[in-house]
């Protein structure tokens, strides 16, 4: 068979702003500056060049260059002739270079990640790395071959149809050139010859193979994959072939009982993932993709939201192999552009065409938080077009959307796709953790026949920041852990949620952010940007989701403690924990997931937590019959240990900046006297807004706050009525802190004094 494939990642030259450098692919020019804040973040055009020797060709053979990902626009030239342009930084595209090939060639790719008004994404809370950041291949084919020009696909679509214990697998091919016949086989099952039809200069094949006693793809339980091969014949011989793996499964979304896989409930315990890491940007190696998958699986997650764009084919392959249920989406995000509709359609066609055969994918998402600046008719029509396109191209999966938490639930956009999720950040950006519970209870009561999930939620933390009294907005590892404890409890009593997705599994670059003394990053990850540290919150998910027995002591990075009696918190999926202080048994506790002990401290202490195994076959914590799974200590126990120390003064490294260092047990900063019957910093937003002078003062303050929140994503946003009610009950002092405007004492006193001049308005 004639198809030959060669990876051409080596020996490239990059021209950036007049400077030349030698590079190998994958490569991004923003690996450093895209992770350090907005000031140095280069967005513009660079040129990649490579010498390319003409391969030996038989008569009529075609030569393609395949790009797996170039962000965000690319113009491809061979020997000075421009052959094609591609808009969209996350999908595969190919260029036929046959007609311009010489013996020695110069391949040039002009890559541009500069802002424009036609290609998504343009505004979002992540870095738009520029470069050729995925593999590049040279492909030589027979003149008759499976089509390589149709939206980056491989020319073979596989659609399993299950009926009880059996299945029929339908095959569709599209090819070019003279085609005599096409045979499709399934390894270990059989083969069939497709029925061919020629139209519009292409040949289309259709056929099916029965799978009696079908072996289902059953996610983590049994991610079984079949392998199919399609072989194209011309002149009595095989001249091209493609292989694809596929899985046979059934699923549905139930508005009352959540997600079902192969006829049984299978709640989706998910995380979201961006494709970058520290010092590398988005130019990940296969080993890095594998490490990401291993970390996700080790936490016990069974689903991944692949945000906010098409990911590497290798990662979709890993989802298939490992049994991960995947959400796939295009980067139609944050702000709608009237001039961008064509690009959304093209990116959706590429996403579906290139990923149709992946068993892991259950939905195609139309957009993410696209209503930041409101809903227009053009935005609605764009979504109707995409929704119809999804149903036209794939009748086996559902359309989906992730809605901004500011979007009113009665918006027609919410009910447009087959399923929907909301991105909620109550307990972080605004409101309290319990507002998440209220939102879903009210939504489910009002729309009991609508499938709803939680597609984003999270809280930022920097692992160096610690507190014995964590509170919203402090960026501590401690608060993040408390937040996720609450969210998991909330999920456990709401089975109608078809899925939940932590934002985010890993810290990632967000060039517009400047927070917590570490600019250029979103710190909501459960794992650090370099993948070296798992935060405490990682382990509360492991306690709820994983079958691998473990014990984790929280607060190991909170070494220096000023309190006389400190909380020692343990996360585990065992039911009994024994705590030892300086190797002496302090206490034992039975429970689930979270275990809290209050320990008096003085000097330096060694803390050790031991979980007792209670599997069947264990007696008094000792495994008697060898039935315990995974790692088991010789006495049938699991443990973790750490050191803490009693100190006289707080450790400055536990705070965002030195001017915020204070004893956690001190009273809040002195803001001056507050007059009875008058407003103050501790007045709620509702109390302040009830007065004309207070409302004017708030308008000036909140304008500054929204411009800073979430890397500037809050700028120009209208706050809906439901959100206003939540904001109204918050004290102004807390909102200032959470909005990134924690003022020095003298400014707080000045603001409080101004409020003290405004009498309260008492309302019935």
N, C-alpha and C positions, 0 to 999 in steps of 0.2 A: 504494500500500500504506500502511496507516494508521499503522504504528508510528512514533512520534516520540521521539527521545532527546535530552535536554539535560543537560549537566554542570552541577551546582549546587554548585561548590566555593567560590564567593565569598560574602562577606557573612555569615559566621557569628559568633556570640557564644559565648564560653566562660565558664561560671561554675565557678570552682575555689575551694573553701573560702571562699565568700562574696564573692570578688572577681570582677569582670567584666572581660573583655578581648575585643577584636575579633580574630578569626582567620580565615584562609582555610585550606581543606583542600588537600592532606592535612596533618594536624596531630597532634602528640603533645605532651602536657604533660611528658614525661620526656626531652625532647631534650637537656637539660643534666644534670639531677640523676640520670638513669639511667646516666650515664657517668662518675660521679665517686666511686663507692663507696656503701656501704649507708646511711650516716648520714642523707643528705638525700633519699633515694629515695622519692618520694611514690607510694603505692599506695592508691587509694580511688576514690570516685565523683565525677565531674564531669558537668556538663550542657552540651551544645551546643544552641544555638537558632538558628533562621533563620526570617525571614519568607518566606512562599511564596505567590505569587499563583496563583490557580486558573487553569490553562490553559483555553483554549477547547476545549470538548468536544462531539463529536457524540453522538447518542443511544447510550447503552450503552457508550461508551468507558470503559476502565479506566485508572487512574493508579497507578503503582508508584513507590516510592523504592527504588533499588538501592544497597546499601552493599557496596563491594568488600573492606573490612576494618575492623573495629572491635574493639579489644582492651580487655578480653577478653569482657566481657558487655555487652549493650546492651538497653535498653528504649526502644521508639520510641513517642512520643506525637504526636498531631496535635490541636491545639486542646484540650489537656487530657485527651484520651481515649487510653488506652494501647492500642496495636494489636497489639504483639507483643514478645516477648523472645527474644533470641538469645544462646546460650552458645557461645563459640569465637571467638577473635580473629583468625583468619587466612583465613576463607572468605567468599565472597559470600553475602549474603542479601537478600531483597526484602520490602517491606511494601506491601500494597494499601491505599491511603489514600482510595479513591474515595468511600466512603460517608460520610466525615466532612469532606469538603472544603467550604469556604466560599469566598466571593470572595477574602477575605484570611485567611491561615492562619499559625499558629505551629507550626513543626515542632521538636520537642524530642527529643534523644537522650541518655538517661542512660547514661553509659559508666562501667564499673567494672572496675578491674584489681586490686582488693583480694584478699588470700588467701581461699580458700574450700575446700570439700571435695568439689566436684563437677565443676569445669571444669579441663581440662588446658590448659597446664602449670601446676603449682604449685611445683615445686622443680626447678631446672635451672641450668646454668652460663651463663645469658644473661639479659639484662634484659627484663622483661615491660612494654614501653612501653604506656602507656595513651593512648587517643585514637581519633579517626576518622582513620586514617593513610593511607587510600587514597581514591580518587575516589568521589564520590557522584553518582548520575544520577537524573533524573526521566524515567520512561518512560510514554508514552501508547500504549495498544493498542486495537484493535478488540475488541468483546466476544468474538469468536472469535480465539484467538491461541495460539501455541506456549506451552506451560505455563511460567510464570515462578515458580511456587510450589514446584516439586519440587526441594528441596535446592539451590537456587541455580543449577540447570542452564539450558540454553537450548532444551531440547525437541527436540534432534536428536543421535542417536548414530550414529557412522559406524564400521563394522568392515570393513576390507579383508581379503580372503582370497586369498592368492597361490598360484598353481599354475603353477610353471615360469616361462615368459615372460609369462604372463597373470595377470589378477586379476579377482575379482568383489568389488564393494564393496556391502556390505549397509547399508541405512539403516533406522533406527527413529525415529519421531517420537511425541511425546505432546503433546496439545493440549486446549484447553477451548473450550466454546461450540459453536455449530452449525458443522459442518464438511462441506462438499460434496465436496471432493477436495483432495489434496495432491500437488503435482508436485515432484520432486527432480531437479536437473540438476547435471552436472559440467562445468565450463567446458572447452570444446574437445572434449568426448567425447560427451555426449548426455543425455537425460532419461528419467525413468520416472514413471508414476503409481503411487502407493502403494496397497496394499490396506488398507482401513480397518476397524477394529473398535472398537465402543464398549462400555466397561464401567466401572462405578463412576463414571459421570458424566464420563468423559474419553474422548477418541478417540485410538486408537493406530494408527499407520501402519507398514507394512513393505513393503520392496521392494529391488531391487538393480539395479546397472548393471555391465556387463562392461567391463573395461579390457584390451583386447588389446594385447600389447606393452607391458606396464605399465612405467612409469618409476618406479623404486624411489627411496625416500628412503634415501640412503646415507651418512648422517652427514656428517662434514666433507668427504668426497669429493664429494658431490652431494646436498645436502639439498632434494630436489625435493618440492614440495607441490602437491597438487591443490586446487581450490576447489569446494565444493558449495554449492548454494542450495536451500532447501526453501521452497516457496510454498504458503500455505494459502488456499483459495477458499471463499467463502460467497456465495450468491445470484448466482453467475455472475461474480464479480469477485475479484481477489486482495486480501486484507485484511491479511495478515501474511506476513513472510518472515524467515528467518535464514540467514546464511552462515557456513560453517565451512571451515577448511583442514584437510587431512589428508594423511598420507603412507603409502605402501605399503612395508612392510619386514618381514623375517623375522629373528628372533633366537632364540638359545638359550644356556643356560649349561651348559657341559660341566665336570664335576668334575676332569677331567684336562688339558683344553686351554683352559679359560677361556671367555671370552665370544665368541660368533660372531654376526656381522651379515651377513645376506644370503648365508649359506653359507660365509663365510670367517672366520678368526680376526680379532678386533678387540679387543685388550686395552684395557680401559677405564682410561685415564690421567686420574684424576679429582681434583677439589678439592671441598671443602665450602664452602658459602656461607651466611652470615647476611645478613639484609636491612636492616642499619642502617649508619650511618656517623657520623663525628664531627660533633657540633653539629647534626645533623639528626634523629638517632634513626632510627625506621623509616619516617618520612614522606618516602620517596624520590620524586624526579621521574623521568619517563621517561628524561631525559638521564643521570641517575645509574645507572639500570638498564643503559643502553647502555654506559656507561663501565665498569661491572663486567664486562659480557660481553666487551668489547674487551680488557680486561686479562687475563681468563682465556684468551681465544683467543690473545693475543700470547705467552703462556707455552707454548702448545702442548697444553693440556689438551683432551680430547675428551669429557669427561663431568663432570657436576656432581651432587653430592649436595645436594639442596635441603632443608637442615636448618633447624630441627627441626619444621617446620610447613608448611602450604600457603603458597606464595609468590604474588606478584602475577601475575595472568594475563598481563600484558605480558611478564614474564620467561619464562614458559613459551612464549609466542609467539616470543621471541628464541631460545630453545633449539631450537624447530622450524626457524626460518629459518636459523640458523647451523649446524645439524647436530650439536648437543650431545645426547649420550645422558644422560637425566635419571633420577635416583632421587627419587621423591616419597614423603613420609611425613606422618603426623599427629603432634601434640605429646604423644603418650602416652609420658612420659619420666621417668626417674630413680626416682620413687617411685610405686608403685601405690596407688590409693585404692579401697577396696571400694565407695564411693559414686559412683565415676566411670564405671562401665561404659557407661551410657546416653550419656554425652558422647563416649566413644571411638567408639561406633557411629555417632552422628550426624556426627562429624567425618570419619570414614572415608567415609560415604555422600556427604557434601559433596565431599570430595576427589576421589572417583572420578567422581561425576556431573558435576562442573564441569570435569574435566580428561581425560575419557575420549578425546576426539578428538585429543589432542596426540601427534604421531608420536614426539616425543623421549622420552616416558616409557616405561620398560620394566618398572617394578615399583611396587608399593604397599607401603610399609614399615609394619609393625604398631606398632612401638615402638622406642625408643632407650634403652639402658642402664637398662631398667625394673627390673632386679633388684638395684639398689644395696643394698636392705635385705632381700634374700632372695626366694625363690620360694614363694608360697603357692598353695593350690588355687584361690582366687578369681582370682589373677593368671593362672594357667594357663587357667582357663575363659574369662576375658576374651580371651585370645589365641586360643583355639579359636574363639570367636564371631567375632572379627575375621577370622581366617584363612578361615573358611567364607564370611563375607560378601564378602571379596575375590574368591573363586572364583565365588561366585554372581553378582556384579555384572560381573565381567570375566574371560572365559575366555581372553583373548588375552595376558594379562600374568601375572607371577608375584608371589607374596607374598614379603616379605623382612623381615629384622630386623637391627638393629645391636646386638650384644651387648656388655655391659660386660666388660672384660678380666678381671674377677674371677669371671665365671660359668664354672663347670666345664664342660668340653666334652661331658661325658656327660649334661648336664641335658636332660630331654625338651623344654625350651623351644628348645634349639638346633636340634633336628631338626624342629620343628613347621612352619615356613614352607618354601617351595620353595627359596629361597636364603637364605644368611645371611652376615653379616660380623661380624668382631670389631673392637672399638675397643681398640687396644693402644698403650700409652705406655711400653714398655720403652726405657730410655735417657733417659727424662725423669722421670716420677714415681717409678719404681722400676726396679731392674735395669739391665742394659746393653743397648746397641743390638743386640748379637748375640742377645739373648733373643727378639727378634722372629723371627729366622731359625729358632731352635729351636722356637718355638711352632708355626709353620706346617709345618715339617718333620714334627713329631710329630703334628700334627692330620691332615695329608695321609696319613701312613703308617697312622694308626689308622682314618681314615674316607676311604678312597680314592674312594668313590662319592658323596661329598658336596661340593657346590659351595661354595667358601669364598672370601671376599674380605676386604680390609682396609678397613673403613669409616671409621676415624679413626686418625690417628697424628700426632704433632707435638711441637714443643718451643717454649717461649716465648722471645722475644727482644725487647729494647728497643734500637732502632737506635743510641742513644747509647752503649750498653755494648759495650766492645771488649776483646779479650784476645789476646795472642800464645800463651797456653797455655789455651785454652778447656776448660771441664769442665762436666759435668752440673750443672745447678742455678745456673749463674752468670748466666743471662738475657742472655748476650751474643749479638750477631749472629753472632759467630764460631762458637760452639758450635752454634747452630741450623743453620748451613750444613754443618758436619761431620755432624750427625745426618742431614740429608736426603741428603747424599752416600751415606751408608751405606744408607739405605732404598732408594734408587734402584738401587744395586748388588744389593741383596737381591731386589728385584722381578725384575730382569733374568734371574735364574736359576730362577725359579719360575713357569713359564707357566700352571700350574693356577690361579693367583689370577685370578678373573674380573674383578676391578677393585680399584683402590686409590684412596683419597680423603684427600688432605692435610687435616688440621685445622689451620688454616683458610686459605682464600685471603686473607681480609682480617682484620685485627684487628677485634674487636667488643666491645660493651659487655657486661660481666658484673658487675652491681652488687654482688655478694657478694665480689668479689675485692679484695685489697689487697696488691699484689705489685710488686717492683722499683721502688718509688717512684712508681708511676703507677697509683693505685687505680681500680677500677671497670671494668677492661678485661681481656680475654683477649688476650695478646700473641703467640699462636701464628701469627698471620697472616703470609703471605709478602709482603703489602703492608700499609702502615700504615693506620690507621683512617680517615685523611683521603684515602687513595688517592694521596698525593703521592710516596711513597717506596717503591720496590721493594727489598726486602731482598736481601742476597746470595743467600739460599736460593732466591729466585724464579728466579735465573739458572741454578742447577744443573738445575732442571726444564726450563727453556728449552733447555739444552744437550742434554738427553736426548730431549725431546719435539718441539721446534719444528723446522720446515724453514727458517725464516728465519735466514740466516747472521748470526752476531754474535760479538763478543768482549766479555767483561766482566771487569774487574779487581775482585777481592774486596778488602775492607778499605779502601775509599776513605774511610770515616768514621773509620778508625783512623789518624789523621794523625801524632800524637805517639808515637814509638816509643822505648822504652828499650833494646831489645836492640841488640847490635853487628851481628848478622847477622839479617835479618828474612825471613820467608817472604812471597813474592809469589805469590798464587794466582790463576789465570785459569780462568774457565769459558767454554767455547765448544763449538759443534758443528762446528767445523773441526778438521782433523787435524794442523795444524802451527801453532805459535805462536812468534813471535820477540819477545823481550823487550828493550826499550831502556831504559837508565838514563841520564838526562841526555842523551838523543838519541844515545847510543852503544850499538851492539848489545852486549848482555850475554850472551845465549845463545839458542839455538833448541831447540825440543823438539817431538817428535811424540808423539801419543797420542790419547785420547778423553775428552771431557767436562771433565776436571780436569787442569790443568797447574801444577806447583809449581816455583818457583825460589827459591834461597836467595841473598840479596843483601846484601853488606856495606854498611853505611850510616854516614854521618857528615855532619852538616849537613842541608840541604834538598835533596831529589831529585825530579826529574820522572820518573815511571815511565810507560812506554807499552808496551802489548801489541798486537801485530799478528798477525792470523790470515791465513794464506795460503789463498786459494781454490783448490780442486783439482777443480772441476767438469770434466766432459768439455768440451773446447773451451778449457780453460785450459792454458797452458804457462808454467812457471816463475812461477806465481802471477798471470799476466796473462791476462785474458779475451780470447781471439782472435776468437771468433765471436758474441759478444753473448748467449751462452746462460745466463749467470749470472743467478740470480733475485734479485729484491728490490734493496735498496740495495747498490751496488758502488762502491768507490772507483775512481778512474781507473786505478789499477795492479792492480785485482783483489783488493785486500786489505780487511780489516775491522779496526777498532782501537778501543781505549779507553785513557784516560790518567788519571793521578791524581798528586797530590803527597803526599809523606811527609817527615817530619823526625825526625832523631835528637835526643832530649832526655835530660836527666840524671835526671829524676824522672817517675814516672807521672802522667798527666793525671787529676785527680780525677773528671772528668765521665765517665770510662770505667767507674766503679764504681757499684754500687747506692746506696751511701751513703758519706759521707766517712770514717766510722770503719772502713771496709773497705779503704781505700787502702793498698796496700803494693806493694813491688816484686814482680812476678810470679815472679822468680827467687829470692826469699828462700825459706828453708825454711818449712813451715807454722808457724802460731802455736805458741809454746812452751806446752806443756800440763803441764810439770813432768816429773819423772823417772818412768819406768815400771819397775816391778820385774819381773824375769824370773820367769815362772811365774804371774804375776797378770794380771788383766784390765786393759784400758786402752781409751781412745777408739778405738784402732786395732784392737781386737778385733772379730771379726765378730759379727753378731747371733746366729749359732749358738753361738759360744763363750760369749757372755754368757747366752743362754737356757739353756745346759746347767747353770747353777748356780741354786740357789733364790734367793739374794740378787740375782743379776744379773737374773733373770727379773722379780722384783718391781720393780727399778729401771726396767727397760725398759717395764713396763706403765704406769708413771706418765708416762714420756717420750712414748711413742707415742700415748697418749691425747690429749696436747696437739698432737702433730704432725698426726694425722688430722683434727682439728677445723679446722685451718688450710688443709689442702691443697685445691687447686682450688676456692677460694671456699667452703670448708666442706662440699663434696660428700663428703668422706671420713668425715664424722662418723657413727659407729654402723655402720660397714661391717665385715662378717665377711670375714676373709682366707682364701681357699681354700688347700688343701694345695699346689697347684702354685705359687701365688704365694708361699707361705711359704718354699718352697725357694729361690726367687730372692732373697727378702729376707734369708734366713739367711746368705748368703755376702757380704752387704754390710757394710763396716766402719761402726760406729756414727757415726763422725765424718762420713762422707759422707751418711748418712741424715738426720742432724740438719740438714745444710746443705740437702739437697734438700727436706726437709719444712718449710722456712721457719723453722727454729730455729737459724740461724747465731749462736752465742753469743759474747759478748765473751770475751777471753782469760782474765779472772779466773773466769768461770763454767765455761769449759772446764777450767781447772786444778782447780777444785773438783770437777767431775764425774769427771775423770780420777783424782783422789786417792781418791774414793769407790770407783771400780772397782779401784784398786790394792790395796784391802783384801780383794778377793775372789780366792781362788786359782782358777786354771783347772782345769777337769775334763778330763782327757785321755781321749778315747774312741778305741777301735779302729775 
